[in-house]
Amino acid sequence: MKKVLIAYFSLTGKTEKMAEYIAEGVRFSGAQAVNRKIAEVKTVSDLTGYDGYIFGSPTYHRDMAEPMKTFLFLAKNTDLEGKMAGAFGSYTHSGDAPAIIFDTMQYVYRMQPCELGSFNLKEAVVDTSEGVRACQDYGKSFAEKI
Ligand SMILES: Cc1cc2nc3c(=O)[nH]c(=O)nc-3n(C[C@H](O)[C@H](O)[C@H](O)COP(=O)(O)O)c2cc1C
């Protein structure tokens, strides 16, 4: 069974909700989803053994959250080359973080960028049926491509 790691930071819970719904979508495809807060991912071995990786951060000050930057330096020490990459996050107006994370996964770690690109959702939409569906679709389509 294919395994997908969804590692995320969330200050007020919106991106965390997205992570849960994306995991549901991954499972709909028959793959296994493992959700981890980035604070729980402390070593390279915590990051190894997955077929695909989806990293999540909300946008703060037109950037990813600071803890996500530290996490990405840990990920740099892991061999992720060729693994499928996705990124997501909640936002209110500019939503910059997922695209920046996605770029790092593609160009620094040399991962395989998923065709869907990065995934942004306005926080007001996260808990609507439309938002839940969008997250599930992202997870399902991502896992089907692995
Ligand atoms: C201090 C602060 C700065 C923010 N800066 C941005 C921003 O630059 N662009 C944006 O789209 N949203 C911005 N937001 C909104 C957050 O991205 C939004 O509330 C998001 O849903 C929070 O996600 P979380 O609940 O996972 O922490 C900001 C929020 C705060 C409190």
The ligand as a MOL file (V3000), in Angstrom:
LIG
                    3D

  0  0  0     0  0            999 V3000
M  V30 BEGIN CTAB
M  V30 COUNTS 31 33 0 0 0
M  V30 BEGIN ATOM
M  V30 1 C -0.4820 38.2850 11.8480 0
M  V30 2 C -1.1440 37.6100 10.6700 0
M  V30 3 C -0.6220 37.7770 9.4080 0
M  V30 4 C -1.2470 37.1890 8.2760 0
M  V30 5 N -0.7250 37.3920 7.0360 0
M  V30 6 C -1.3690 36.8680 5.9590 0
M  V30 7 C -0.8750 37.1130 4.6490 0
M  V30 8 O 0.1380 37.7680 4.4370 0
M  V30 9 N -1.5680 36.5900 3.6060 0
M  V30 10 C -2.7030 35.8380 3.7680 0
M  V30 11 O -3.2780 35.3840 2.7920 0
M  V30 12 N -3.1860 35.5680 5.0160 0
M  V30 13 C -2.5510 36.0790 6.1010 0
M  V30 14 N -3.0250 35.8250 7.3560 0
M  V30 15 C -4.2160 34.9600 7.5130 0
M  V30 16 C -3.8710 33.4960 7.8240 0
M  V30 17 O -3.1610 32.9270 6.7560 0
M  V30 18 C -5.1910 32.7290 8.0200 0
M  V30 19 O -5.8340 33.1980 9.1780 0
M  V30 20 C -4.9920 31.2250 8.0650 0
M  V30 21 O -6.2530 30.6010 7.8940 0
M  V30 22 C -4.4020 30.7470 9.3930 0
M  V30 23 O -4.2000 29.3720 9.2960 0
M  V30 24 P -4.0190 28.4180 10.5630 0
M  V30 25 O -5.3610 28.4250 11.2990 0
M  V30 26 O -3.7190 27.0960 10.0050 0
M  V30 27 O -2.9300 28.9860 11.4200 0
M  V30 28 C -2.4110 36.4030 8.4660 0
M  V30 29 C -2.9110 36.2320 9.7770 0
M  V30 30 C -2.2940 36.8220 10.8690 0
M  V30 31 C -2.8730 36.5980 12.2440 0
M  V30 END ATOM
M  V30 BEGIN BOND
M  V30 1 1 1 2
M  V30 2 1 2 3
M  V30 3 2 2 30
M  V30 4 2 3 4
M  V30 5 1 4 5
M  V30 6 1 4 28
M  V30 7 2 5 6
M  V30 8 1 6 7
M  V30 9 1 6 13
M  V30 10 2 7 8
M  V30 11 1 7 9
M  V30 12 1 9 10
M  V30 13 2 10 11
M  V30 14 1 10 12
M  V30 15 2 12 13
M  V30 16 1 13 14
M  V30 17 1 14 15
M  V30 18 1 14 28
M  V30 19 1 15 16
M  V30 20 1 16 17
M  V30 21 1 16 18
M  V30 22 1 18 19
M  V30 23 1 18 20
M  V30 24 1 20 21
M  V30 25 1 20 22
M  V30 26 1 22 23
M  V30 27 1 23 24
M  V30 28 2 24 25
M  V30 29 1 24 26
M  V30 30 1 24 27
M  V30 31 2 28 29
M  V30 32 1 29 30
M  V30 33 1 30 31
M  V30 END BOND
M  V30 END CTAB
M  END
